[in-house]
Amino acid sequence: MGKLMKAVVTTADEQTPLIDKDIAQPDLTDHDVLVKVAATAMNPVDIKQLEGAQAAKQERVLGFDAVGKIVGVGSAVVNYQIGDRIFFAGELGRTGSNAEFEAVHEGLIAKAPTTLSDIEAAALPLTFLTAYEMLADKFGIQMTADSAHGKTLLIINGAGGVGSIMIQLAKWLGMTVIATASRGETIAWVKEMGADEVVNHREDYVQAVKKLGYHEIPYIAVLHSLDQHFEKVADLVGTFGHIGAIVQSMNPLPVGLIKNKAASLDWEFMFAKTNAGQNIASQGAALALLSKLVDDGFVKSTVTQTLDGLSAQTIINAQKEVAPGNMLGKLVIKY
């Protein structure tokens, strides 16, 4: 057996779903780097992955968002070297960031923003990639400053992790952003992120949006409870417009409502590229852009809560905070 590392591992025991365990450090492929993880963020996908691992009775190391320093490089890696401080969002099916060390493909990484701490940087990769890919790959928006000037984006659940970063990216693109929020703290948060208008998704936000003067919206991002919101956003979306979604629908959707508008329903799943082995390097390139946007002052970290220590109990506590689905910004764990 090679060198060991501390890790948090899934179990089939519902009473003890995660345990601390020493396991072998991951092997590197030619295009991998080995990272000593300094911090990780908790995402809803981590919770779903834990549920899946338990159902399959698999022993896995979860975790996707990470920031840390490179301590080893594969033989074909040319753009990174030992000592580089990087951030990334990992991929499904590999040993994740809930461990001392993680092996990750060089195409998925970028040098971390120099102006952010490890905690601040760890909050960003997965949510930024989700927002970036929806706007760029699905909505077809060119990723340059002010390229979407004059266009309007409605974000359902603007105060969550993806919404918080999408607001900032959309403002850099020159868009007018309407975000939904329902509590005093979330309303203040989306305004701080840069939202131009805020409507309450617990009220009749369709009429609220129309009263603001927006009768047809070209781009709508539904980041929570798609079933609950689809008919409403189908009313608001413009002809040839786009409705983007990141959450699975629980029931069949009445997609016929957008047929006569020739509007599109676009699914965004950040792991689709790595699952299919397609265009992987685009994610590292997107994170390189994020790093520049942060250091140039256009994007700020969305971290709102921190926990300390690499342990099963810390990961469980983090999941309990995120699981209800009303998280403001992002929760980060510092190792």
Secondary structure, 3 states (H helix, E strand, C coil): CCCEEEEEEECCCCCCCEEEEEEECCCCCCCEEEEEEEEEEECHHHHHHHHHHHHCCCCCCCCCCEEEEEEEECCCCCCCCCCCEEEECCCCCCCCCCECEEEEEHHHCEECCCCCCHHHHHCCHHHHHHHHHHHHHHCCCCCCCCCCCCCEEEEECCCCHHHHHHHHHHHHCCCEEEEECCCHHHHHHHHHHCCCEEECCCCCHHHHHHHCCCCCEEEEEECCCHHHHHHHHHHHEEEEEEEEECCCCCCCCCHHHHHHHCCEEEECCCCHHHHHCCCCHHHHHHHHHHHHHHHCCCCCCCEEEEEECCCHHHHHHHHHHHCCCCCCCEEEEEC
